[in-house]
Structures are given as C-alpha cells and as structure tokens.
Amino acid sequence: MLEISTLDDIAALRESFDIECKLAQGRDGKGALSKDVWETYSAFANAQGGDIFLGIKELKDQTFELAGIEKPQKVIDELWTCLNNSQKVSGNILRERWVKVFTIDGKNVIQIHVPQAPRKQKPVYIKGNPLNGTYKRLNSADLLQSEEVVRRMMAEQIEESRDTEILKGFISFPRSCVGMHTVVK
C-alpha cells in the first residue's frame, strides 16, 4: 500500500500499473465515486492489485494536484454499498483497513487499496456479466478482456493449479541430467 502524506508526494505521483488517481468530486463538488472507478477496481483485482486515490486531479501534462473531497464519508458509504451489490461488481475483495481517509493541506483524500484477487475469485467483473465487464491493468490502462481470457480465468477458479502437486510415479531428474540419454544394454 503506497503512502503519500505531502503535496510533493502528490506532485510525484504517476499513473501506472498499480496507481490510479480520480477527481471524484461529483456533480455537487463535495464527493462522489467516479463511474469508471469500477473498471479500475476490476483491473487491479484481476492483475497485481494497486491503489486508487480519490480527490486528486490529473492535469494536462499528466501530473497531479490535490483537489480534495469535502464529504469523504459519503463517498466511502457509496463504495461499500456498491461493493456489496452484485449488479455493480461481482465481489468485494476489500477489507476496511484498506480504505482510508487522510488529510493534506486541509483537504481530504481517500485511498482504496485493491489487492490482487485470489485465483478462485477471478475474474472480478462489473455490470453483472463477466464476458463484457472483466478488466485487467496494463501500464496505466484498464483494458476490457476478451471472452477467451475471461473463460480461462473462470476455468482456473474450479481447477487446482496443475503444478501444485507431484504426480504419482513421476521421477524427477536433476537439471544436469535433462537432455542426456542413457543406453542400457
């Protein structure tokens, strides 16, 4: 979980495979979840995890500045409500300790740490349909996944990984012996 505590930390932020910043101020300017936050939640959960910062504005030069969220509890309540609504997102993989509010220069920022989902919970998808709501993070982009990729994730939910157990009757050879042939007469 990335820690930021100063304006300099915000200025140094760059969106990447594990960092996403959203203004999240809503129509009234006091705070609301961005509609595209769910794509990022899905993408982080299906990749390596990451941190979403709400209340940070992206500038044209791809740097960031503090905007703040006036009513962070309203946004957090909306987050938990949606996380537990199967029509919004397939599953809640967050813990309370991974959602925190901190204040910099008198303004509130919400940090949501999204872990990588366990194999048995993938894919994490939105809109009630894994085939058109599964995202994965690549660099700073949340990419919609193909039907083939989604079906592979779903198959891996129920299968044990094929390399987690030793096969009965299997003989292991040291690497130095691999490729060597012995002729027995």
C-alpha positions in Angstrom: 0.0 0.0 0.0 1.6 3.2 -1.2 1.8 6.0 1.4 1.5 9.7 0.5 1.5 12.5 3.0 2.6 15.7 1.3 1.9 17.9 -1.7 5.3 16.9 -3.0 4.2 13.2 -2.8 1.1 14.1 -4.9 3.2 16.0 -7.4 5.5 13.0 -7.8 2.6 10.6 -8.5 2.3 9.0 -11.9 -0.5 6.7 -13.0 1.0 3.2 -13.6 0.2 -0.5 -13.4 -0.6 0.0 -9.6 -1.6 3.6 -9.2 -4.8 5.4 -10.4 -6.0 8.9 -9.4 -9.6 10.2 -9.7 -11.0 13.6 -9.1 -14.2 12.0 -7.6 -15.9 15.3 -6.7 -19.3 14.5 -8.2 -21.9 17.0 -9.6 -22.1 18.9 -6.3 -18.3 19.1 -5.9 -18.5 17.6 -2.5 -17.6 14.0 -3.4 -18.9 11.0 -5.3 -17.5 7.8 -6.8 -16.4 8.2 -10.4 -18.3 5.8 -12.7 -15.0 4.5 -14.1 -13.7 3.6 -10.6 -15.2 0.1 -11.1 -13.2 -0.6 -14.2 -10.1 0.2 -12.2 -11.3 -2.0 -9.3 -11.8 -4.9 -11.7 -8.5 -4.3 -13.5 -6.4 -4.1 -10.3 -8.2 -7.2 -8.8 -7.5 -9.2 -11.9 -3.9 -8.1 -12.2 -1.4 -7.4 -9.4 -3.5 -5.1 -7.3 -3.0 -1.3 -6.7 -4.0 1.9 -5.1 -6.8 4.2 -6.1 -6.6 7.8 -4.8 -9.8 9.9 -4.9 -9.6 13.6 -4.6 -6.6 14.0 -6.8 -6.9 15.9 -10.1 -4.9 14.9 -13.2 -3.6 17.9 -15.2 -3.0 18.1 -18.9 0.7 17.4 -18.5 -0.2 14.1 -16.7 0.9 15.4 -13.3 -1.4 15.7 -10.4 -2.7 18.2 -7.9 -4.7 18.0 -4.7 -8.4 18.7 -5.1 -9.8 17.0 -2.0 -13.1 15.5 -1.2 -15.4 17.6 1.1 -17.6 14.7 2.3 -15.4 11.6 2.3 -17.8 9.5 4.4 -20.5 9.9 1.8 -18.1 8.5 -0.8 -16.9 5.7 1.4 -20.6 4.7 2.2 -21.3 4.6 -1.6 -18.2 2.5 -2.1 -19.2 -0.2 0.5 -22.8 -0.2 -0.8 -21.7 -0.8 -4.4 -19.1 -3.4 -3.4 -21.8 -5.5 -1.9 -24.2 -5.1 -4.9 -23.7 -7.9 -7.4 -25.2 -5.8 -10.2 -22.3 -3.3 -9.7 -19.4 -5.7 -9.1 -19.0 -9.4 -8.8 -17.3 -9.5 -5.4 -15.9 -7.5 -2.6 -12.3 -8.3 -2.0 -11.6 -5.2 0.1 -11.1 -5.0 3.9 -11.9 -1.9 5.9 -8.3 -1.3 6.8 -7.5 -0.8 3.0 -9.9 2.1 2.7 -8.6 5.2 4.5 -9.0 8.9 4.5 -6.1 11.2 5.1 -5.8 15.0 5.1 -3.1 17.0 3.2 -3.1 20.8 3.4 -6.6 20.8 4.8 -8.1 18.6 2.1 -9.3 15.0 2.3 -8.1 12.2 0.1 -9.5 8.7 0.0 -7.1 5.8 -0.6 -8.5 2.5 -1.7 -6.0 -0.4 -1.8 -7.3 -3.1 -4.1 -5.4 -6.4 -3.6 -4.9 -9.0 -6.3 -8.0 -11.3 -6.2 -7.4 -14.9 -5.2 -7.5 -17.3 -8.2 -10.8 -18.7 -7.0 -12.4 -15.3 -7.1 -11.3 -14.3 -10.6 -12.5 -12.8 -12.7 -13.7 -9.8 -10.7 -16.1 -8.1 -13.1 -18.6 -5.3 -13.3 -22.1 -4.8 -14.8 -23.3 -8.3 -13.8 -21.6 -10.1 -16.8 -18.0 -11.4 -16.8 -17.9 -11.6 -20.6 -18.3 -7.8 -21.1 -17.3 -6.5 -17.7 -13.8 -8.0 -16.9 -10.9 -5.7 -16.9 -7.1 -6.1 -16.4 -4.5 -3.4 -15.7 -1.8 -2.9 -18.3 0.6 0.0 -17.6 -1.9 2.8 -16.7 -4.8 1.5 -18.7 -7.8 -0.6 -17.6 -8.3 -3.0 -20.6 -11.5 -4.9 -21.3 -10.6 -8.6 -21.6 -11.6 -10.9 -24.4 -14.0 -13.7 -24.0 -11.2 -16.2 -24.3 -9.2 -14.6 -21.4 -12.3 -14.5 -19.2 -13.2 -18.1 -19.9 -9.7 -19.1 -18.9 -10.0 -17.2 -15.6 -13.3 -18.9 -14.9 -11.8 -22.4 -15.7 -8.9 -21.7 -13.3 -11.4 -20.9 -10.5 -12.5 -24.5 -10.3 -9.3 -26.3 -11.3 -6.5 -26.8 -8.9 -3.3 -25.5 -10.5 -1.7 -28.2 -12.5 1.7 -27.6 -10.9 0.8 -27.8 -7.3 1.2 -31.5 -6.7 3.7 -34.2 -7.6 2.3 -36.8 -10.0 2.3 -40.4 -8.8 5.1 -42.4 -10.5 6.8 -39.3 -11.7 10.6 -39.4 -11.4 12.5 -36.1 -11.1 15.9 -35.7 -12.6 18.5 -33.0 -11.7 18.7 -30.3 -14.4 22.2 -31.5 -15.3 20.7 -34.8 -16.5 17.9 -33.3 -18.6 18.5 -34.0 -22.3 21.0 -36.8 -21.6 20.3 -40.2 -22.9 21.5 -43.4 -21.4 21.5 -46.6 -23.5 21.1 -49.7 -21.4 22.4 -53.0 -23.0 
